[in-house]
């Protein structure tokens, strides 16, 4: 079984399409629709990768990223920020907070899968 991916976005259509895409590639997928739920899932599942939206209710993606990076037990978790925030300053902030990669919406499914596969170890 391939690695587990946690998808975090407050837009159900994005979660659904990404879940289908990533499962089709053979990964196990869990989802969360806000920042608090994301941290609950990270605690419970310790996924290999979190694909994380920035604009979400309860806690934004920057805060979730920062909390994941602050926990020594979660240092191996890879993070891709997937967001409509495409300015350089926002990208730099995300990477400075510990994200491994940054993808702007709209995005190419192939580009996202290439980034996921580059961050996750092969079987």
MODELLER restraints for C-alpha pairs under 7 A, 6 or more apart:
rsr = mdl.restraints
at = mdl.atoms
rsr.add(forms.Gaussian(group=physical.xy_distance, feature=features.Distance(at['CA:2:A'], at['CA:26:A']), mean=6.15, stdev=0.5))
rsr.add(forms.Gaussian(group=physical.xy_distance, feature=features.Distance(at['CA:2:A'], at['CA:27:A']), mean=4.95, stdev=0.5))
rsr.add(forms.Gaussian(group=physical.xy_distance, feature=features.Distance(at['CA:2:A'], at['CA:28:A']), mean=6.68, stdev=0.5))
rsr.add(forms.Gaussian(group=physical.xy_distance, feature=features.Distance(at['CA:2:A'], at['CA:123:A']), mean=5.96, stdev=0.5))
rsr.add(forms.Gaussian(group=physical.xy_distance, feature=features.Distance(at['CA:3:A'], at['CA:27:A']), mean=5.63, stdev=0.5))
rsr.add(forms.Gaussian(group=physical.xy_distance, feature=features.Distance(at['CA:3:A'], at['CA:28:A']), mean=6.29, stdev=0.5))
rsr.add(forms.Gaussian(group=physical.xy_distance, feature=features.Distance(at['CA:3:A'], at['CA:48:A']), mean=5.91, stdev=0.5))
rsr.add(forms.Gaussian(group=physical.xy_distance, feature=features.Distance(at['CA:4:A'], at['CA:27:A']), mean=5.88, stdev=0.5))
rsr.add(forms.Gaussian(group=physical.xy_distance, feature=features.Distance(at['CA:4:A'], at['CA:28:A']), mean=4.58, stdev=0.5))
rsr.add(forms.Gaussian(group=physical.xy_distance, feature=features.Distance(at['CA:4:A'], at['CA:29:A']), mean=5.73, stdev=0.5))
rsr.add(forms.Gaussian(group=physical.xy_distance, feature=features.Distance(at['CA:4:A'], at['CA:47:A']), mean=5.00, stdev=0.5))
rsr.add(forms.Gaussian(group=physical.xy_distance, feature=features.Distance(at['CA:4:A'], at['CA:48:A']), mean=5.50, stdev=0.5))
rsr.add(forms.Gaussian(group=physical.xy_distance, feature=features.Distance(at['CA:4:A'], at['CA:49:A']), mean=6.73, stdev=0.5))
rsr.add(forms.Gaussian(group=physical.xy_distance, feature=features.Distance(at['CA:5:A'], at['CA:27:A']), mean=6.77, stdev=0.5))
rsr.add(forms.Gaussian(group=physical.xy_distance, feature=features.Distance(at['CA:5:A'], at['CA:28:A']), mean=6.15, stdev=0.5))
rsr.add(forms.Gaussian(group=physical.xy_distance, feature=features.Distance(at['CA:5:A'], at['CA:29:A']), mean=4.95, stdev=0.5))
rsr.add(forms.Gaussian(group=physical.xy_distance, feature=features.Distance(at['CA:5:A'], at['CA:30:A']), mean=6.36, stdev=0.5))
rsr.add(forms.Gaussian(group=physical.xy_distance, feature=features.Distance(at['CA:5:A'], at['CA:47:A']), mean=5.64, stdev=0.5))
rsr.add(forms.Gaussian(group=physical.xy_distance, feature=features.Distance(at['CA:5:A'], at['CA:48:A']), mean=6.09, stdev=0.5))
rsr.add(forms.Gaussian(group=physical.xy_distance, feature=features.Distance(at['CA:5:A'], at['CA:49:A']), mean=4.88, stdev=0.5))
rsr.add(forms.Gaussian(group=physical.xy_distance, feature=features.Distance(at['CA:5:A'], at['CA:50:A']), mean=5.80, stdev=0.5))
rsr.add(forms.Gaussian(group=physical.xy_distance, feature=features.Distance(at['CA:6:A'], at['CA:29:A']), mean=5.86, stdev=0.5))
rsr.add(forms.Gaussian(group=physical.xy_distance, feature=features.Distance(at['CA:6:A'], at['CA:30:A']), mean=4.82, stdev=0.5))
rsr.add(forms.Gaussian(group=physical.xy_distance, feature=features.Distance(at['CA:6:A'], at['CA:31:A']), mean=5.49, stdev=0.5))
rsr.add(forms.Gaussian(group=physical.xy_distance, feature=features.Distance(at['CA:6:A'], at['CA:47:A']), mean=6.21, stdev=0.5))
rsr.add(forms.Gaussian(group=physical.xy_distance, feature=features.Distance(at['CA:6:A'], at['CA:49:A']), mean=6.25, stdev=0.5))
rsr.add(forms.Gaussian(group=physical.xy_distance, feature=features.Distance(at['CA:6:A'], at['CA:50:A']), mean=4.69, stdev=0.5))
rsr.add(forms.Gaussian(group=physical.xy_distance, feature=features.Distance(at['CA:6:A'], at['CA:51:A']), mean=6.20, stdev=0.5))
rsr.add(forms.Gaussian(group=physical.xy_distance, feature=features.Distance(at['CA:7:A'], at['CA:15:A']), mean=6.66, stdev=0.5))
rsr.add(forms.Gaussian(group=physical.xy_distance, feature=features.Distance(at['CA:7:A'], at['CA:30:A']), mean=6.25, stdev=0.5))
rsr.add(forms.Gaussian(group=physical.xy_distance, feature=features.Distance(at['CA:7:A'], at['CA:31:A']), mean=4.70, stdev=0.5))
rsr.add(forms.Gaussian(group=physical.xy_distance, feature=features.Distance(at['CA:7:A'], at['CA:32:A']), mean=6.27, stdev=0.5))
rsr.add(forms.Gaussian(group=physical.xy_distance, feature=features.Distance(at['CA:7:A'], at['CA:50:A']), mean=5.98, stdev=0.5))
rsr.add(forms.Gaussian(group=physical.xy_distance, feature=features.Distance(at['CA:7:A'], at['CA:51:A']), mean=4.93, stdev=0.5))
rsr.add(forms.Gaussian(group=physical.xy_distance, feature=features.Distance(at['CA:7:A'], at['CA:52:A']), mean=6.32, stdev=0.5))
rsr.add(forms.Gaussian(group=physical.xy_distance, feature=features.Distance(at['CA:8:A'], at['CA:31:A']), mean=5.79, stdev=0.5))
rsr.add(forms.Gaussian(group=physical.xy_distance, feature=features.Distance(at['CA:8:A'], at['CA:32:A']), mean=4.75, stdev=0.5))
rsr.add(forms.Gaussian(group=physical.xy_distance, feature=features.Distance(at['CA:8:A'], at['CA:33:A']), mean=5.59, stdev=0.5))
rsr.add(forms.Gaussian(group=physical.xy_distance, feature=features.Distance(at['CA:8:A'], at['CA:34:A']), mean=6.68, stdev=0.5))
rsr.add(forms.Gaussian(group=physical.xy_distance, feature=features.Distance(at['CA:8:A'], at['CA:38:A']), mean=6.33, stdev=0.5))
rsr.add(forms.Gaussian(group=physical.xy_distance, feature=features.Distance(at['CA:8:A'], at['CA:51:A']), mean=6.07, stdev=0.5))
rsr.add(forms.Gaussian(group=physical.xy_distance, feature=features.Distance(at['CA:8:A'], at['CA:52:A']), mean=4.88, stdev=0.5))
rsr.add(forms.Gaussian(group=physical.xy_distance, feature=features.Distance(at['CA:8:A'], at['CA:53:A']), mean=5.99, stdev=0.5))
rsr.add(forms.Gaussian(group=physical.xy_distance, feature=features.Distance(at['CA:9:A'], at['CA:15:A']), mean=6.25, stdev=0.5))
rsr.add(forms.Gaussian(group=physical.xy_distance, feature=features.Distance(at['CA:9:A'], at['CA:32:A']), mean=6.63, stdev=0.5))
rsr.add(forms.Gaussian(group=physical.xy_distance, feature=features.Distance(at['CA:9:A'], at['CA:33:A']), mean=5.03, stdev=0.5))
rsr.add(forms.Gaussian(group=physical.xy_distance, feature=features.Distance(at['CA:9:A'], at['CA:34:A']), mean=6.48, stdev=0.5))
rsr.add(forms.Gaussian(group=physical.xy_distance, feature=features.Distance(at['CA:9:A'], at['CA:52:A']), mean=6.53, stdev=0.5))
rsr.add(forms.Gaussian(group=physical.xy_distance, feature=features.Distance(at['CA:9:A'], at['CA:53:A']), mean=5.15, stdev=0.5))
rsr.add(forms.Gaussian(group=physical.xy_distance, feature=features.Distance(at['CA:9:A'], at['CA:56:A']), mean=6.89, stdev=0.5))
rsr.add(forms.Gaussian(group=physical.xy_distance, feature=features.Distance(at['CA:10:A'], at['CA:33:A']), mean=4.45, stdev=0.5))
rsr.add(forms.Gaussian(group=physical.xy_distance, feature=features.Distance(at['CA:10:A'], at['CA:34:A']), mean=5.84, stdev=0.5))
rsr.add(forms.Gaussian(group=physical.xy_distance, feature=features.Distance(at['CA:10:A'], at['CA:56:A']), mean=5.79, stdev=0.5))
rsr.add(forms.Gaussian(group=physical.xy_distance, feature=features.Distance(at['CA:19:A'], at['CA:29:A']), mean=6.37, stdev=0.5))
rsr.add(forms.Gaussian(group=physical.xy_distance, feature=features.Distance(at['CA:23:A'], at['CA:29:A']), mean=6.39, stdev=0.5))
rsr.add(forms.Gaussian(group=physical.xy_distance, feature=features.Distance(at['CA:32:A'], at['CA:38:A']), mean=5.26, stdev=0.5))
rsr.add(forms.Gaussian(group=physical.xy_distance, feature=features.Distance(at['CA:34:A'], at['CA:56:A']), mean=5.53, stdev=0.5))
rsr.add(forms.Gaussian(group=physical.xy_distance, feature=features.Distance(at['CA:34:A'], at['CA:57:A']), mean=5.54, stdev=0.5))
rsr.add(forms.Gaussian(group=physical.xy_distance, feature=features.Distance(at['CA:34:A'], at['CA:58:A']), mean=6.36, stdev=0.5))
rsr.add(forms.Gaussian(group=physical.xy_distance, feature=features.Distance(at['CA:34:A'], at['CA:59:A']), mean=6.74, stdev=0.5))
rsr.add(forms.Gaussian(group=physical.xy_distance, feature=features.Distance(at['CA:35:A'], at['CA:56:A']), mean=6.57, stdev=0.5))
rsr.add(forms.Gaussian(group=physical.xy_distance, feature=features.Distance(at['CA:35:A'], at['CA:57:A']), mean=6.79, stdev=0.5))
rsr.add(forms.Gaussian(group=physical.xy_distance, feature=features.Distance(at['CA:35:A'], at['CA:58:A']), mean=5.96, stdev=0.5))
rsr.add(forms.Gaussian(group=physical.xy_distance, feature=features.Distance(at['CA:35:A'], at['CA:59:A']), mean=4.42, stdev=0.5))
rsr.add(forms.Gaussian(group=physical.xy_distance, feature=features.Distance(at['CA:35:A'], at['CA:60:A']), mean=5.77, stdev=0.5))
rsr.add(forms.Gaussian(group=physical.xy_distance, feature=features.Distance(at['CA:35:A'], at['CA:61:A']), mean=6.50, stdev=0.5))
rsr.add(forms.Gaussian(group=physical.xy_distance, feature=features.Distance(at['CA:35:A'], at['CA:64:A']), mean=6.06, stdev=0.5))
rsr.add(forms.Gaussian(group=physical.xy_distance, feature=features.Distance(at['CA:36:A'], at['CA:58:A']), mean=6.35, stdev=0.5))
rsr.add(forms.Gaussian(group=physical.xy_distance, feature=features.Distance(at['CA:36:A'], at['CA:59:A']), mean=6.14, stdev=0.5))
rsr.add(forms.Gaussian(group=physical.xy_distance, feature=features.Distance(at['CA:39:A'], at['CA:64:A']), mean=6.87, stdev=0.5))
rsr.add(forms.Gaussian(group=physical.xy_distance, feature=features.Distance(at['CA:47:A'], at['CA:77:A']), mean=6.56, stdev=0.5))
rsr.add(forms.Gaussian(group=physical.xy_distance, feature=features.Distance(at['CA:48:A'], at['CA:77:A']), mean=4.99, stdev=0.5))
rsr.add(forms.Gaussian(group=physical.xy_distance, feature=features.Distance(at['CA:48:A'], at['CA:78:A']), mean=6.16, stdev=0.5))
rsr.add(forms.Gaussian(group=physical.xy_distance, feature=features.Distance(at['CA:49:A'], at['CA:77:A']), mean=5.46, stdev=0.5))
rsr.add(forms.Gaussian(group=physical.xy_distance, feature=features.Distance(at['CA:49:A'], at['CA:78:A']), mean=4.54, stdev=0.5))
rsr.add(forms.Gaussian(group=physical.xy_distance, feature=features.Distance(at['CA:49:A'], at['CA:79:A']), mean=5.67, stdev=0.5))
rsr.add(forms.Gaussian(group=physical.xy_distance, feature=features.Distance(at['CA:50:A'], at['CA:78:A']), mean=6.26, stdev=0.5))
rsr.add(forms.Gaussian(group=physical.xy_distance, feature=features.Distance(at['CA:50:A'], at['CA:79:A']), mean=4.85, stdev=0.5))
rsr.add(forms.Gaussian(group=physical.xy_distance, feature=features.Distance(at['CA:50:A'], at['CA:80:A']), mean=6.28, stdev=0.5))
rsr.add(forms.Gaussian(group=physical.xy_distance, feature=features.Distance(at['CA:51:A'], at['CA:79:A']), mean=5.99, stdev=0.5))
rsr.add(forms.Gaussian(group=physical.xy_distance, feature=features.Distance(at['CA:51:A'], at['CA:80:A']), mean=4.82, stdev=0.5))
rsr.add(forms.Gaussian(group=physical.xy_distance, feature=features.Distance(at['CA:51:A'], at['CA:81:A']), mean=5.92, stdev=0.5))
rsr.add(forms.Gaussian(group=physical.xy_distance, feature=features.Distance(at['CA:51:A'], at['CA:82:A']), mean=6.43, stdev=0.5))
rsr.add(forms.Gaussian(group=physical.xy_distance, feature=features.Distance(at['CA:52:A'], at['CA:61:A']), mean=6.02, stdev=0.5))
rsr.add(forms.Gaussian(group=physical.xy_distance, feature=features.Distance(at['CA:52:A'], at['CA:80:A']), mean=6.06, stdev=0.5))
rsr.add(forms.Gaussian(group=physical.xy_distance, feature=features.Distance(at['CA:52:A'], at['CA:81:A']), mean=4.75, stdev=0.5))
rsr.add(forms.Gaussian(group=physical.xy_distance, feature=features.Distance(at['CA:52:A'], at['CA:82:A']), mean=5.62, stdev=0.5))
rsr.add(forms.Gaussian(group=physical.xy_distance, feature=features.Distance(at['CA:53:A'], at['CA:61:A']), mean=5.57, stdev=0.5))
rsr.add(forms.Gaussian(group=physical.xy_distance, feature=features.Distance(at['CA:53:A'], at['CA:81:A']), mean=5.81, stdev=0.5))
rsr.add(forms.Gaussian(group=physical.xy_distance, feature=features.Distance(at['CA:53:A'], at['CA:82:A']), mean=4.98, stdev=0.5))
rsr.add(forms.Gaussian(group=physical.xy_distance, feature=features.Distance(at['CA:53:A'], at['CA:83:A']), mean=5.22, stdev=0.5))
rsr.add(forms.Gaussian(group=physical.xy_distance, feature=features.Distance(at['CA:54:A'], at['CA:60:A']), mean=5.27, stdev=0.5))
rsr.add(forms.Gaussian(group=physical.xy_distance, feature=features.Distance(at['CA:54:A'], at['CA:61:A']), mean=3.84, stdev=0.5))
rsr.add(forms.Gaussian(group=physical.xy_distance, feature=features.Distance(at['CA:54:A'], at['CA:62:A']), mean=6.09, stdev=0.5))
rsr.add(forms.Gaussian(group=physical.xy_distance, feature=features.Distance(at['CA:54:A'], at['CA:81:A']), mean=6.91, stdev=0.5))
rsr.add(forms.Gaussian(group=physical.xy_distance, feature=features.Distance(at['CA:54:A'], at['CA:83:A']), mean=5.83, stdev=0.5))
rsr.add(forms.Gaussian(group=physical.xy_distance, feature=features.Distance(at['CA:55:A'], at['CA:61:A']), mean=6.55, stdev=0.5))
rsr.add(forms.Gaussian(group=physical.xy_distance, feature=features.Distance(at['CA:62:A'], at['CA:94:A']), mean=6.40, stdev=0.5))
rsr.add(forms.Gaussian(group=physical.xy_distance, feature=features.Distance(at['CA:65:A'], at['CA:97:A']), mean=6.61, stdev=0.5))
rsr.add(forms.Gaussian(group=physical.xy_distance, feature=features.Distance(at['CA:65:A'], at['CA:98:A']), mean=6.65, stdev=0.5))
rsr.add(forms.Gaussian(group=physical.xy_distance, feature=features.Distance(at['CA:65:A'], at['CA:99:A']), mean=6.67, stdev=0.5))
rsr.add(forms.Gaussian(group=physical.xy_distance, feature=features.Distance(at['CA:66:A'], at['CA:97:A']), mean=5.63, stdev=0.5))
rsr.add(forms.Gaussian(group=physical.xy_distance, feature=features.Distance(at['CA:66:A'], at['CA:98:A']), mean=6.86, stdev=0.5))
rsr.add(forms.Gaussian(group=physical.xy_distance, feature=features.Distance(at['CA:68:A'], at['CA:74:A']), mean=6.09, stdev=0.5))
rsr.add(forms.Gaussian(group=physical.xy_distance, feature=features.Distance(at['CA:69:A'], at['CA:75:A']), mean=6.17, stdev=0.5))
rsr.add(forms.Gaussian(group=physical.xy_distance, feature=features.Distance(at['CA:69:A'], at['CA:98:A']), mean=6.29, stdev=0.5))
rsr.add(forms.Gaussian(group=physical.xy_distance, feature=features.Distance(at['CA:78:A'], at['CA:100:A']), mean=6.15, stdev=0.5))
rsr.add(forms.Gaussian(group=physical.xy_distance, feature=features.Distance(at['CA:78:A'], at['CA:119:A']), mean=6.81, stdev=0.5))
rsr.add(forms.Gaussian(group=physical.xy_distance, feature=features.Distance(at['CA:79:A'], at['CA:99:A']), mean=4.97, stdev=0.5))
rsr.add(forms.Gaussian(group=physical.xy_distance, feature=features.Distance(at['CA:79:A'], at['CA:100:A']), mean=5.30, stdev=0.5))
rsr.add(forms.Gaussian(group=physical.xy_distance, feature=features.Distance(at['CA:79:A'], at['CA:101:A']), mean=6.72, stdev=0.5))
rsr.add(forms.Gaussian(group=physical.xy_distance, feature=features.Distance(at['CA:80:A'], at['CA:99:A']), mean=5.91, stdev=0.5))
rsr.add(forms.Gaussian(group=physical.xy_distance, feature=features.Distance(at['CA:80:A'], at['CA:100:A']), mean=5.83, stdev=0.5))
rsr.add(forms.Gaussian(group=physical.xy_distance, feature=features.Distance(at['CA:80:A'], at['CA:101:A']), mean=4.75, stdev=0.5))
rsr.add(forms.Gaussian(group=physical.xy_distance, feature=features.Distance(at['CA:80:A'], at['CA:102:A']), mean=5.52, stdev=0.5))
rsr.add(forms.Gaussian(group=physical.xy_distance, feature=features.Distance(at['CA:81:A'], at['CA:99:A']), mean=6.58, stdev=0.5))
rsr.add(forms.Gaussian(group=physical.xy_distance, feature=features.Distance(at['CA:81:A'], at['CA:101:A']), mean=6.37, stdev=0.5))
rsr.add(forms.Gaussian(group=physical.xy_distance, feature=features.Distance(at['CA:81:A'], at['CA:102:A']), mean=4.74, stdev=0.5))
rsr.add(forms.Gaussian(group=physical.xy_distance, feature=features.Distance(at['CA:81:A'], at['CA:103:A']), mean=6.09, stdev=0.5))
rsr.add(forms.Gaussian(group=physical.xy_distance, feature=features.Distance(at['CA:82:A'], at['CA:102:A']), mean=6.09, stdev=0.5))
rsr.add(forms.Gaussian(group=physical.xy_distance, feature=features.Distance(at['CA:82:A'], at['CA:103:A']), mean=4.79, stdev=0.5))
rsr.add(forms.Gaussian(group=physical.xy_distance, feature=features.Distance(at['CA:82:A'], at['CA:104:A']), mean=5.69, stdev=0.5))
rsr.add(forms.Gaussian(group=physical.xy_distance, feature=features.Distance(at['CA:82:A'], at['CA:105:A']), mean=6.75, stdev=0.5))
rsr.add(forms.Gaussian(group=physical.xy_distance, feature=features.Distance(at['CA:83:A'], at['CA:103:A']), mean=6.46, stdev=0.5))
rsr.add(forms.Gaussian(group=physical.xy_distance, feature=features.Distance(at['CA:83:A'], at['CA:104:A']), mean=4.94, stdev=0.5))
rsr.add(forms.Gaussian(group=physical.xy_distance, feature=features.Distance(at['CA:83:A'], at['CA:105:A']), mean=5.41, stdev=0.5))
rsr.add(forms.Gaussian(group=physical.xy_distance, feature=features.Distance(at['CA:84:A'], at['CA:104:A']), mean=5.34, stdev=0.5))
rsr.add(forms.Gaussian(group=physical.xy_distance, feature=features.Distance(at['CA:84:A'], at['CA:105:A']), mean=4.66, stdev=0.5))
rsr.add(forms.Gaussian(group=physical.xy_distance, feature=features.Distance(at['CA:85:A'], at['CA:104:A']), mean=6.54, stdev=0.5))
rsr.add(forms.Gaussian(group=physical.xy_distance, feature=features.Distance(at['CA:86:A'], at['CA:104:A']), mean=5.60, stdev=0.5))
rsr.add(forms.Gaussian(group=physical.xy_distance, feature=features.Distance(at['CA:91:A'], at['CA:102:A']), mean=6.46, stdev=0.5))
rsr.add(forms.Gaussian(group=physical.xy_distance, feature=features.Distance(at['CA:95:A'], at['CA:101:A']), mean=6.88, stdev=0.5))
